[in-house]
Amino acid sequence: MDEVKGSLQELRRVGLHRKLRLVEGPQGPRVTLDGTEVLLLCSNNYLGLADHPRVRQAAAEAAERYGAGAGASRLISGNMELHRRLEVRLAEFEGTEAALLFGSGYLANTGIIAALAREGGVVFSDELNHASIVDGCRLARAETQVYRHADLDHLEWGLREAGNRPMVIVTDGVFSMDGDVAPLIGIHELAQRYGARLVVDEAHATGALGPGGRGSVAAAGLSGAIDVVVGTLGKSLGSYGAYAATSAELRDYLINTARPFIFSTAPPPPSMGAALAALSLLESRPGAVEQLRRNGAVLREALDGEGLDVGRSRTQIVPVIVGSSRLALALCERVLDCGAFAQAIRPPTVPDGTARLRLTVMANHRADELQRAAHQIGRMARELGILQPARAQLRSAA
Ligand SMILES: *Cc1c(COP(=O)(O)O)cnc(C)c1O
């Protein structure tokens, strides 16, 4: 049998095969999935901005005015007025000197880490960091040291061992599969003490944490104090693309060394126009951030009340940890039959033995629909034997 057929068969056998489902219409709190209307519990369109009328309008106007594509890399001929305007706004939003756009968060992380972590240096990466950070470390010429999740002692031990080699620490602000928050104050202190550069990925924190949704860095009181803050335009900001918020000097360095910036077409004008409009909406409506936070708490409490294991979640990302990939898939299908879509997440996206449903709320979900979904998940988990009925009863009686 050939290699491709063999791998596909093996993936199916161990419950790790992935397939695409078709979503019709915009990413709202409810969508039509493979023909049926369901409650959407796995979109990162946290604030509902991807389908907000003003954001759509801004994308359409940018397309009319500047065209559908940027035509080239920024360094060739693709550097447009919209890119510059958005960078100025993003730097203001993040409280940094400057910002630099990338094609996506994936490209930003791979490019930035490879540019900063040079030969002879060491890059320290949390074991639960996003795959794009893992790949950035693989591309970097520096040695990679993975530290235990959010473990400051382990990180410090590594920093001490590294002596006076150039060092970079990189961490998610909010961890994408667990919904917990990095101990940024402690990490920043260590970075200062050992002279390491610090990169924080705010993909799931922007629009969700901190004053005005400015992210986990702002929530920790560290605005302007982190070497590079990476943000995506594709999640809360409802568009596509990403940015590094940093100093003017590091921006200049990245323009000259980050390969995904140099060798890839500039982000398209409609996405830039949409992101500008989304930023304005975020800034003018802090209530949406508060609503997202409340919805996260509602879902977490409801799932916990069912006796389900929501891990360390503290944000709008709430996992239901199941263990085996097969059970996670089965639970996903059962819940879908009840009318709610929460994607099953399996290794290698999460560590072996921690397959889960990963639920995300949006600001425009209603509390009662989140509670109903939590109840259905609890019921299905009991039917599948994931949850002992006794434990659930004990918990709800407590
Ligand atoms: C989604 C995500 C990215 C990638 O961002 P895109 O703009 O979607 O490429 C990077 N880091 C983290 C933590 C993410 O969750």
The ligand as a MOL file (V3000), in Angstrom:
LIG
                    3D

  0  0  0     0  0            999 V3000
M  V30 BEGIN CTAB
M  V30 COUNTS 15 15 0 0 0
M  V30 BEGIN ATOM
M  V30 1 C -4.7640 31.2590 15.7790 0
M  V30 2 C -3.4610 31.4590 16.4330 0
M  V30 3 C -2.3590 31.8870 15.6990 0
M  V30 4 C -2.4090 32.0110 14.2110 0
M  V30 5 O -3.0370 33.1870 13.8280 0
M  V30 6 P -3.6590 33.2650 12.3550 0
M  V30 7 O -3.7870 34.7260 12.1230 0
M  V30 8 O -4.9430 32.5330 12.4100 0
M  V30 9 O -2.6640 32.6120 11.4450 0
M  V30 10 C -1.1880 32.1470 16.3630 0
M  V30 11 N -1.0900 31.9740 17.6960 0
M  V30 12 C -2.1200 31.5380 18.4400 0
M  V30 13 C -1.9550 31.3830 19.9130 0
M  V30 14 C -3.3410 31.2560 17.8270 0
M  V30 15 O -4.3470 30.8030 18.5400 0
M  V30 END ATOM
M  V30 BEGIN BOND
M  V30 1 1 1 2
M  V30 2 1 2 3
M  V30 3 2 2 14
M  V30 4 1 3 4
M  V30 5 2 3 10
M  V30 6 1 4 5
M  V30 7 1 5 6
M  V30 8 2 6 7
M  V30 9 1 6 8
M  V30 10 1 6 9
M  V30 11 1 10 11
M  V30 12 2 11 12
M  V30 13 1 12 13
M  V30 14 1 12 14
M  V30 15 1 14 15
M  V30 END BOND
M  V30 END CTAB
M  END
